[in-house]
């Protein structure tokens, strides 16, 4: 069953559900991103991350299940004077490209359980060029105690062990769990149980 109706309804509300500013962890990795790089922004929603990436001079392919979100992203990009390639996709059914991106950015994409996550991770691995970077942030299971964002399903959350199992054959540049206050619109607001990963696909 497509998740598009659920997300269309959420994104149809006034304003930006997760704010207009880029994710703080993504922004902290700006030193790894060079103008001209091709990047896949996974489940990019209303464009806060994809538009910021385009502003850094990257060639951005933003995918999302919600046509409503993508239209808001187009309008946002126009306001900011940048352009992205947008595509409406069901990530569980999408034919992920083979080795075409210099970076894959996956920020809070935990809307699927273990089976869907395995397909999603396999797609990310496939989509990156050799030597490409994965930049990922998500929630750990303790996020259920905070209830400040994310799905109410522990099995959707990430742990260091889970991410090492999925990407441990890559060069892990950064992997850390931490609790921090985030303010990303009404969708992510307050103390949060976070996990960050930066990994490089073998060249």
N, C-alpha and C positions, 0 to 999 in steps of 0.2 A: 504493500500500500504506500502510495506516495506521501511524503511529508509536506508537500507543497501547500495544501490547504491550511494546515496548522501554521506554517510560517507566513503565508500570505496574510492571514488574519492578524498575527502578531505585528507584522511590519506595516500593516495598513493604518496603524494608529499614528496620530500626529507626532512629529519629531523623530528622533533617531533612537531606536530601542537601546542600542549599545553606545550611543554618543557619536560624535564626529571625530574625536581625537583618535589617533592610532593606539593600538595596544602598547602599553608601556614596555613590556618585555621585547616585543618586536622592534620598537624604536631603539632599545638599548643595543640591538644587534646591527645597527646601521653601518658600523664599520666593516661588516662583512659583505655589504651590498654595494655593488659598483654600477654606475650608469651604463645602460646598454644590456645589462643582464636580463634574461627572460625569467619570469617568475609566475608560478601558478598560485593564486590565492584561493584556497579551498574554503567553500561555504563562506564567501566574503560578504554576504548580506548586503547591507546598505552602503558598503564601500569604505568604511573608515580606514581599513588597512590597505585595501587595494589602491585607493586614491593617494594615500600617503606614499606608498611604494612608487606610484607613477610620478609623484612630485620629486622623488629622489632620482628620477631619470631611468627607471626600470621599465621594461616592456611587460605589462601585466595582463595576464589572462585570468579574469575573475569568474569563478563558477559558483552558482547557487541554485537551489531548488525553487526559490521564490521569485516569480516574475515581478511581484510588487517591490521586493527588495532591490532587484536589479534596476528597475526603473528609477528608484530613489538614488541608487548609486550613479546612474547616468546623469541625473540632474545635479548631484553633488559634484561629480567630476567636472561638469560644465561650469559650475560656479567657481571651481578651483583652477580652471584653465588647463586641465589635463585630459588625456584620453586613455581608455583601457579597452581591451577586448572582453566583451561580456558574453557569457553563455549560460543558458538555463539548463541545468542538468540534474538528474537523479543520480547522486554519487554511487548508489548501490547498483545501478544498472549501466552507468557510464563506461564507455570503452576508454579507459585512461590511456593517454598517449605514451609512446615508448621513447624514453631518453631524449626529451626535447627541452627541458627546463634547467636553468642554472640554479634555481632555488624553488622550493615548495614551502609555502607558509600556511600553517594549519593552526589557527587560534580558536580555542574552544569549539572543537568540532565533535563533541561527545554526545551526539544525538542518536547514536546507534549502540547496540549491545555488542557482546564479544564477537559474534559471527560477522556482523556488519563492520565492526572495527577491523577485523582481520582482512576483509576485502579492501577497506579503505587504506590501511597501511600498505598492503600489497600494491595498490594503485599508486601511492606516493613513491614507493621504492621504484616502481616501473617508470614513472614519469620523469624522474631526475636523470640528467646526464651523469656519466661518470665524473666524479669530482664535485658534483652538485651538493647544495646545502639543504637540509631540512631544518626549518625553524618552527617549533611547536610549543604551544602552551595549553595546559588543560587543568582540570581539577583532580585532586586526590579524593579517595573515599571520605575523608574527614570533612569534605565540603558539605556533606549532608547535615552535619552538626550546625554549620553556619547558615545554610539555606539562603545565601546571598546571590545565587545564580546557578545556572547549570541544571541538568536533569535530576530528578529525585530518585536516581537508580545507581546504587553503588557499583553494579557490574559495568556501568558505562565509564567509570572513572579510571584514571591512570595511576600506576605506581612505578617506582624506579625499576622494580623487577620486571614489570610488564614491558616497559619501554626498552630495557636492556635485551629482553628476549626478542623483541621485534626488530631492533636496530643495533644489536650488540656486535654484529659483524662489520659495522661501519665505524668510522673514526668519531667517537663521541667527544665533541669539543666542550660540551657543557650539559650537565644533568643535575638538577637540584629540586628538592621540595622545600617550600617555604610558605609561611602564612604572612599575608600582607593585605592591607586595605586597598581595594581598587574601586574606582568610581568611573564606570563605563556606562553612562546612561542609567535608566531604571532597570535594565536587564542584568547588570552586574554591579552591585553596589554594596560595599561593606567589607568586613574582614572575610578573607577567602583562603582556602587551602589549595595552593597552587603547585604545579610542577612544570618545569621548563626543560626543553631539550634542544640542543643544536648538534646535528650530526652530519658528517660529510660522507657521501657515497664513495666507495673506493674508486680510484681512477684507473 
